[in-house]
């Protein structure tokens, strides 16, 4: 009986750790939420693909009243093609010091196009 409990415990720990630490099927999604620039991840400003408000370039922070409107990314794949999205990511990479390879930029653009 004790062996059965131990087996169940190890099985449960293995199952939950796989669920908690599993990688997404979309590597671009992981990049969107986890790659960090000077001021955080893409998700910091584009919360879940929507917008956090406005970006103030003077204070370099999100500001509800002042600054440039942060664009909503949902539906961007209908408005722009893959190459255009990649060029936008290249610009954000330079502005906010993201460390992304060309392959990662392509993966991120593919994910954004699916929003």
N, C-alpha and C positions, 0 to 999 in steps of 0.2 A: 504494500500500500504506500509506503514511504517513497519507494522508487517511482511509483505512478505520479505522486505529487511533484517530485523533482523533475521528472520528464515534462509534466504540464508546465511547470515554472519556466524551464528553459525554452520550451516551445512558445510560450506567451511572450517572453522577452525577445526572442528572435522575430516573431511576427510583428510586434509593436515597433521594434527598432527599424525594421524594413519599411514600415509605414511612415514613421517619423522622418527618416533620413533618406528616403527614396529620391532619386533624381527624376526630373520631369522627362517625358518623352521628347519635349521640345527644348533643346539646349539654349535657344534664344530666350525662352521664358526664364530659365535660370539666370542668364546674363542680365535680363531686365530687372530682376529682383535682387541680385546679389553682387554684380560688378559695381565697384565704387569709384567715383570720381572725387574731386575736391569737396563737393557738397553732398555726397550721398549717392545712392543708386538712381537709376532712371525712374524707379517707382516713387522716389522722394518727391519729384515734381509732377509726374504723370501717374497719380495714384490709381492703380488698377487699369491704366490706359486712359483715364479721364484727366482732369486738370486740377492742380492744387491752387489755382488762382493766377497770380502775377509774379514774375521774377523781377526784382529790383536790382539792376546792375550796379547801383551806387553802394547799396548795403550788402550785395551778393547774398540775398536771402529771399524767401517767399514773402510777399507782401500783399495783403488783400486789396489795397487801394492804389499803390504806385507801381509802375514798372510795366514791362512787356507781358502781355497775356501768354500764359503757358498753353500751348495747343493741346487739344484733346486728340488722342491717338486712335481711339476707336473708329473704325471705318477708314483708316488711312490707306489700307490696301485697295480700296475702291477709288480713292482720289489720286494716288501716286503709284508708280510702278516700283519694282524692286530696286532699280538703280537710283531713282530719286530718293527713296527711303535711305539707302546706303550713304548717299551724299549728305543727307541731313544728319545722319549718325556721325559721319566724319567731322562735320562742323561742331556737333556737341562734344565729340571726343577732344577737339582742340580747345574749345571754350572752357570745358569743365574737367580737363585732364584725366580722361578715362584711359585706362591701359587695355586696349582691345586690339587683337590681331585682325587682319583682313578676313579670316575665316569666321571669327566671332562677330564681326560687323555684319557679315552675310547672314549668319544664323539669327542675329538680333533683328535684322531687317525682315527676314522670313517670318519670325514670330509676330512682329508688329503688323505685317501685312495680313496676318490672320485674325487680328483683333476686330 
